Amino acid sequence: MSARLLAGLLLALAAGAADAALKGDPKAGKEIYTRCLACHMLAADSVGPRHCGLFGRRAGSVKGFEYSNAMKRYKVVWNEKTLDRFLANPMKVVPGTNMTYAGVPDPKERADLIAYLKEATRSAECRK
């Protein structure tokens, strides 16, 4: 086997392992979500907007919630990728956001939190 082919295979395996490592665990994510409860709830607005309906929703768009101008201008739709980026460091990703939480720097914890949010937003609480 050539060195070039071997290097390519090793890179592919490493990329696959990284993807597998970032598969979120909703049970672990539920525990991480307790950090969010000071400002967020699933089905109601609080200091922060509700999380029900989060996936597929444009940032800064919950009707009746008073967002910062920075979040209103943040032109993304929430999905796993955009949430992962934002949750890593909210104030860096959206300078001027009202969300003063420093973020979740650990990629595995973010994956777990996102997995929990995906599961929770399909729950009976969010379908009311």
C-alpha positions in Angstrom: 0.0 0.0 0.0 1.4 3.4 -0.9 2.1 6.0 1.7 -0.3 8.4 0.0 -3.1 5.8 0.0 -2.4 5.0 3.7 -2.4 8.6 4.6 -5.8 9.1 2.9 -7.3 6.1 4.7 -6.0 7.4 8.0 -7.5 10.8 7.4 -10.9 9.3 6.5 -10.9 7.1 9.6 -10.0 10.1 11.8 -12.8 12.2 10.2 -15.3 9.4 10.8 -14.1 8.9 14.4 -14.5 12.7 15.0 -18.1 12.6 13.6 -19.0 9.5 15.7 -17.6 11.2 18.8 -19.8 14.2 18.3 -23.1 12.2 18.2 -25.0 13.7 21.0 -26.5 11.9 24.0 -29.9 13.5 24.8 -29.7 12.1 28.4 -26.4 13.8 29.0 -27.7 16.9 27.2 -30.7 17.1 29.6 -28.2 17.5 32.5 -26.3 20.2 30.6 -29.6 22.0 29.8 -30.0 22.7 33.5 -27.4 25.4 33.0 -29.8 27.0 30.5 -32.8 27.0 32.9 -31.8 30.3 34.6 -32.9 32.1 31.3 -34.7 29.6 29.1 -37.6 27.2 29.2 -38.8 24.9 26.5 -42.4 26.0 26.1 -42.4 29.6 27.3 -40.4 32.8 27.0 -38.4 33.9 30.0 -35.3 36.0 30.2 -34.5 34.2 26.9 -36.8 32.9 24.2 -38.5 29.5 24.3 -36.8 26.5 22.8 -39.8 24.7 21.5 -39.7 25.2 17.7 -36.1 26.1 17.8 -34.9 23.9 14.9 -35.7 25.5 11.6 -36.6 28.8 13.1 -34.7 32.0 12.1 -32.6 33.5 14.9 -34.3 36.4 16.6 -37.8 35.6 15.3 -40.0 34.5 18.2 -43.0 36.8 18.0 -43.4 38.9 21.2 -39.9 38.3 22.5 -37.6 41.4 22.7 -34.3 40.4 21.1 -31.2 42.5 20.9 -30.6 44.3 17.6 -27.6 42.0 17.1 -29.7 38.9 17.3 -32.4 40.4 15.1 -29.7 41.0 12.4 -28.2 37.5 12.8 -29.4 35.9 9.6 -29.2 32.2 10.4 -31.8 29.4 10.7 -31.2 27.2 13.8 -30.0 23.7 13.0 -27.3 21.5 14.5 -24.4 23.3 12.8 -25.6 26.9 13.5 -26.4 26.0 17.2 -23.1 24.3 17.6 -21.2 27.4 16.4 -23.4 29.8 18.5 -23.3 27.8 21.7 -19.5 27.5 21.6 -19.2 31.3 22.3 -22.5 33.3 21.9 -20.9 36.7 22.5 -18.2 36.1 19.9 -20.6 34.7 17.3 -23.2 37.5 17.8 -21.4 40.5 19.2 -24.0 42.6 21.1 -26.3 39.7 21.9 -28.2 39.9 25.2 -27.1 36.3 25.9 -24.2 36.9 28.2 -23.6 33.2 28.9 -20.0 32.4 28.0 -21.1 29.3 26.1 -20.3 25.6 26.1 -16.7 25.2 25.0 -16.6 21.4 25.0 -17.7 20.0 21.6 -19.1 16.8 23.2 -21.2 18.7 25.7 -22.6 20.9 22.9 -23.4 17.8 20.8 -25.2 16.3 23.9 -27.1 19.6 24.5 -28.2 19.9 20.9 -29.3 16.2 20.9 -31.4 17.0 24.0 -32.9 20.1 22.5 -33.8 18.1 19.3 -35.5 15.4 21.4 -37.2 17.9 23.8 -38.6 20.0 21.0 -40.5 17.0 19.7 -41.9 16.3 23.2 -45.5 16.6 24.3 -44.6 19.8 26.1 -43.7 21.4 22.8 -46.6 20.0 20.9 -49.2 21.8 23.1 
